[in-house]
Structure formats: C-alpha cells, structure tokens
Amino acid sequence: MRVAVTGAFGYSGRYIARRLLDAGHSVLTLTNSLNRINRFEGKVQAFPFHFSQPELLTQTLQGVDVLINTYWVRFNHRLFNHDEAVANTKVLLQAAKDAGVRRIVHVSITNPDIHSDLPYFRGKAELESSLAALGVSYCILRPAVLFGKEDVLVNNIAWSLRHLPVFGVFGNGDYRLQPIYVDDLASAAVEKATGERNEIVNAIGPETFAYRELVETVRRLLGLKRPIVSVPPELGYWACRVTGLFVRDVIITRQEIRGLMEGRLYVEAPPLGATKLTEWVERHKDTLGRHYTSEIARRVDRFSEYQSN
C-alpha cells in the first residue's frame, strides 16, 4: 500500500513509519518539520500540511491508500492551541476523502468527551465524530499514555526523581493510568491500516498504575530514595510552573492535572500492547531521566531530531 503518516520525524509517527517500511509499504509523511533530520534513508518523502490550502493537501494525498493520523497538540499555547488543531485535522480528513483515500487510522485518547470543558478531551471527541461521519473506512485508536525512548511524561518523572529534592503527587494520587509502549501502538496502527471495518479500539498497555504507584515504581527501579509527598493540586501546579521557568517548558497544565485526577487515562478494557512499562524502565534505567525532555523545545525547534532518553 501507499500510506501517508503525519509526523514521521516526530515521536509516534516515527515508529509507525518504520513499521510500515518494514512491512513493505510505500510511505510519505505530512509534517511541519520538513527540515528535521530524516533517518529513513530517503524512503519517506516529506510534504507540508498545507492546512490553509486544502487543494494542495488533497493533491499530496492523491494515490494514497491509507492515512494514519497522529497530528495533535498537548495543550493550549501562544504558538498553538486545541481549536486550531481540531480545525486543521478536519481539513486533513476532508482532504483525504477528496483524494480517494480508502481508510483512515486516527490516534485519539481514552475517554474523549464532547461535553467536557477540558479542550483536549472535547476536541478529540469532536474529531472522532467528524471522522465517523466522513464516509471513509476508519479505525480510531485510543491510547492513554505513551512511553518510549523519546517519551516526555515517564522520562520527566524520572528526571524529577533524580534532580529535585522531593516529588509532589497531585492529591492522593489514586487516579489510574495505563501506559502503552509507543512501538506497540505503532504495530496496532499498521495492523489496522489493512482492515476494512469501522472500529474504535482502546490502545492501553498490560499494566495499570495509580499515579502515585507509577512514580513509586519508577523511583524503585531507578534505585532512588527521593521523598514522594501528596500536595494540593493547585500547589503542585504552581510548583511545576516555577520549575518550568528553569527548564523553559510547560511541565503540566491545570487541564492536564484535572484530566489525570478525573481518571480519563483509565478504561475497563483488555490490553492492546504487550510491553510492560516496568520491564522497559528496568532495561533503560541507566539513561532514563538523565536529561529533561522539553515539549516546547520540540515544537519550536523544527530542525533537530527528537532525542532518545
């Protein structure tokens, strides 16, 4: 097949593109980072998104059998926001239909909710509805949290445990999450690309953690003794804001804290991935968290390759 992947020079898109190439498919990528290092030895041709020129985007997608979409933003910022991401994604989906793409695999989130006042989960629900009404065969994958060598969340938990005097957990930390290995998600995306029926799949890993338990597990596997304490969510947010000034990043937003504490990263479903976070951390404990991973730096720097932890 000829497959278009959004963000093949980024995080999850990179793993998906590699899986597609290994399976013998032809791959192109849509990206905002045309000048970022391309490690695919010329096998993945890069094109701009052209959100403001849908006819060019449709032209790029001519002859494509499947679109695998990972495009999104994590939080609202002066450089990007959820409303823009929703509008852009709708343009992309319509362009795929107009180009004759036969199937779309779309990466969403666990527990999207059109009635939520959290823009991340509301926006994801709006896009799922748009895709379902598009009239193109689709599969929606709903991961909770991804982990891998280019990861932000788990790496920065490890970084905090290594470098800060204490780790604060929002509230009692009993809200749950189900991390999935990024390459397990990529494997599922490639498998679903060859399907035909419309489906929604919760893409979760084989282990479920309470948030405090996750932090304690990472601490234990890294052989650290850093204190872990419960803090009021607002105090925890401001502590992260202050730390963010030093690392020049948005560590976490109020909306992300609420999403965690509302249990939106947990579902009652069988695991899709097989890779255990505990075993992965054990294998990477010597390098995990040695360096901070900045979300903002990745968004601003459109040239450098995503660094592995």
C-alpha positions in Angstrom: 0.0 0.0 0.0 0.9 3.7 -0.2 0.5 5.1 3.2 0.6 8.7 4.5 1.7 9.2 8.1 1.6 12.5 9.9 4.7 13.4 11.8 7.1 10.6 10.8 10.0 12.7 12.0 8.5 13.1 15.4 7.5 10.6 18.2 4.8 8.0 17.5 4.8 8.8 13.8 8.4 7.7 13.6 7.6 4.2 14.9 4.6 3.9 12.7 6.6 4.8 9.6 9.3 2.3 10.5 6.8 -0.4 10.9 5.2 0.4 7.6 8.5 0.3 5.8 9.5 -3.0 7.4 6.2 -4.4 6.2 7.0 -3.4 2.6 4.6 -0.4 2.3 5.4 2.9 0.5 5.4 5.8 3.0 5.1 9.6 2.8 4.8 12.0 5.7 2.9 15.2 6.3 4.8 17.4 8.6 5.5 20.9 9.9 9.2 19.9 10.2 10.4 19.5 6.7 14.0 20.3 7.6 14.1 17.9 10.6 16.7 15.1 10.3 15.3 12.2 8.2 16.6 8.8 9.4 14.7 6.8 6.8 17.4 6.9 4.1 15.2 8.7 1.6 12.5 6.1 1.9 10.0 8.6 3.4 9.2 11.7 1.3 8.1 14.7 3.3 5.3 17.2 2.4 4.0 20.2 4.2 0.5 20.0 5.7 -0.9 22.9 3.7 -3.8 23.3 6.1 -4.6 26.7 4.6 -4.6 25.3 1.1 -6.8 22.2 1.2 -6.5 21.7 -2.6 -2.7 21.2 -2.2 -3.2 18.9 0.7 -5.7 16.8 -1.5 -3.1 16.8 -4.3 -0.4 15.5 -1.9 -2.8 12.6 -0.9 -3.6 11.5 -4.4 -2.8 7.9 -4.8 -2.6 7.2 -1.1 -4.5 4.2 0.2 -4.4 4.8 3.9 -3.8 7.9 6.1 -2.5 7.3 9.7 -3.0 10.4 11.6 -1.2 11.3 14.8 -1.4 15.1 14.5 -2.4 16.9 17.7 -1.2 19.4 20.3 -0.8 18.6 24.0 -2.0 21.9 25.4 -3.0 25.5 24.5 -0.1 27.8 24.0 0.6 31.1 22.2 2.2 29.1 19.4 -0.6 26.5 19.0 -4.0 25.6 20.5 -6.6 22.8 20.5 -9.2 24.8 18.5 -6.6 25.2 15.7 -5.6 21.5 15.9 -9.3 20.5 15.6 -9.9 22.7 12.6 -6.6 21.6 10.9 -7.4 17.9 11.5 -10.9 18.4 9.9 -9.2 19.9 6.8 -6.9 16.9 6.7 -9.7 14.3 7.0 -11.7 16.0 4.3 -8.7 16.3 2.0 -8.1 12.5 2.5 -11.6 11.8 1.4 -11.4 14.1 -1.6 -8.2 12.4 -2.6 -9.8 9.0 -2.6 -8.0 7.6 0.5 -9.8 4.4 1.3 -9.1 4.1 5.0 -8.1 6.4 7.9 -6.4 5.2 11.1 -6.7 8.0 13.7 -5.0 8.3 17.0 -7.3 9.7 19.7 -7.3 9.5 23.5 -9.0 7.3 26.2 -12.4 8.7 27.3 -13.0 11.5 24.8 -16.0 13.6 25.8 -17.8 16.1 23.7 -19.4 17.6 26.8 -16.2 18.0 28.8 -14.8 21.5 29.4 -11.3 20.1 29.0 -10.3 21.1 25.5 -8.1 18.1 24.9 -10.8 15.5 25.5 -13.6 17.6 24.0 -11.5 18.2 20.8 -10.7 14.5 20.5 -14.4 13.7 20.8 -15.3 16.2 18.1 -12.8 14.8 15.7 -14.0 11.2 16.3 -17.5 12.3 15.4 -16.3 14.1 12.3 -14.4 11.0 11.2 -17.3 8.7 11.8 -19.5 11.0 9.6 -16.9 11.3 6.8 -17.9 8.2 4.9 -14.4 6.7 4.8 -13.5 3.4 6.4 -11.8 4.1 9.7 -10.2 2.8 12.9 -9.8 5.0 15.9 -7.1 4.1 18.4 -7.4 5.5 21.9 -4.1 5.4 23.8 -3.8 6.7 27.4 -0.2 7.5 27.9 2.7 6.5 25.6 6.2 5.6 26.8 9.4 5.0 24.8 12.9 6.3 24.3 11.6 9.7 23.1 9.0 9.9 25.8 8.1 13.1 27.8 6.0 12.0 30.7 7.8 9.0 32.1 11.2 10.5 31.3 10.4 13.7 33.1 9.0 11.8 36.1 12.4 10.1 36.3 14.2 13.4 35.8 12.3 14.9 38.7 13.1 12.0 40.9 16.8 12.3 40.0 17.1 16.1 40.3 14.5 17.6 42.6 14.6 17.3 46.4 11.0 16.0 46.6 8.4 14.7 44.2 4.8 16.0 44.7 1.8 13.9 43.7 -1.4 15.8 43.0 -3.9 14.9 45.8 -3.7 11.3 47.0 -2.5 10.0 43.6 -5.0 7.2 43.4 -6.2 8.0 39.9 -5.2 5.4 37.4 -3.5 5.3 34.0 -2.5 2.5 31.6 0.7 3.4 29.7 1.3 1.7 26.3 4.7 1.3 24.6 4.9 3.5 21.5 6.0 0.7 19.3 3.0 -1.4 20.4 0.8 1.4 19.3 2.7 1.6 16.0 2.2 -2.1 15.4 -1.5 -1.8 16.1 -1.8 1.2 13.7 -0.1 -0.7 10.9 -2.3 -3.8 11.5 -5.5 -1.7 11.5 -4.4 0.0 8.3 -5.0 -3.2 6.4 -8.5 -3.6 7.8 -11.9 -2.6 6.4 -14.5 -2.4 9.2 -15.1 0.7 11.2 -13.9 0.3 14.8 -12.8 2.1 18.0 -10.0 0.4 20.0 -8.8 1.3 23.4 -5.0 1.2 23.0 -3.7 0.5 26.5 -0.8 -1.4 27.9 -0.8 -4.5 30.0 -0.1 -2.7 33.4 -2.4 -0.4 35.3 -0.9 2.0 37.8 -2.3 4.5 40.3 -0.4 7.7 39.6 1.4 7.6 42.9 2.2 3.9 42.3 3.7 4.8 38.9 6.0 7.3 40.5 7.0 4.9 43.3 7.7 2.2 40.7 10.0 4.4 38.6 11.8 5.5 41.8 12.3 1.9 42.9 13.5 0.7 39.5 16.0 3.6 39.3 17.3 2.8 42.8 16.4 6.2 44.3 15.2 7.3 47.7 13.5 10.6 46.8 10.6 11.5 49.1 7.1 11.4 47.4 4.5 13.5 49.0 0.9 14.4 48.4 0.2 18.1 47.6 -2.9 20.1 46.8 -3.4 20.2 43.0 -3.1 24.0 42.8 0.1 24.0 44.8 1.5 21.2 42.7 0.6 23.2 39.5 2.5 26.3 40.8 5.5 24.2 41.8 5.6 22.9 38.2 5.2 26.4 36.9 8.2 27.6 38.8 10.3 24.5 37.8 9.1 25.1 34.2 10.8 28.6 34.3 14.2 26.9 34.8 13.7 24.2 32.2 11.9 26.6 29.8 8.9 24.4 29.3 5.3 23.8 30.3 5.6 20.8 32.6 1.9 20.3 33.1 -1.3 22.4 32.8 -4.2 22.7 35.1 -6.3 20.9 32.5 -3.9 18.0 32.3 -3.9 17.7 36.1 -7.7 17.6 36.0 -7.7 15.0 33.3 -5.4 12.8 35.4 -7.4 13.2 38.5 -10.8 12.6 36.7 -9.4 9.2 35.7 -9.6 9.9 32.0 -6.5 7.9 31.3 -8.1 4.7 32.5 -10.6 2.4 30.8 -12.1 -1.0 31.5 -10.7 -2.8 28.5 -8.3 -5.6 27.6 -4.7 -4.5 26.9 -3.7 -3.9 23.3 0.0 -3.7 24.0 2.2 -6.4 25.4 5.3 -4.4 26.5 5.3 -3.8 30.3 6.4 -0.4 31.5 8.2 -1.9 34.5 10.3 -4.2 32.2 11.1 -1.3 29.9 12.2 1.0 32.7 14.4 -1.7 34.1 16.1 -2.0 30.7 16.6 1.8 30.3 17.2 2.7 34.0 20.8 3.9 33.3 19.7 6.6 30.9 16.1 7.3 31.8 15.7 10.8 33.3 19.3 11.9 32.9 18.1 14.8 30.7 14.9 16.8 30.8 12.7 16.4 27.7 11.0 19.7 26.7 7.7 19.8 24.9 8.1 23.4 23.9 11.6 22.9 22.5 10.3 20.1 20.3 7.6 22.5 19.0 9.9 25.4 18.4 13.0 23.5 17.0 11.9 22.2 13.6 15.4 21.0 12.7 16.8 18.8 15.4 15.9 15.1 15.7 13.9 14.0 18.7 16.4 12.9 21.4 16.2 9.4 22.9 16.3 9.1 26.7 
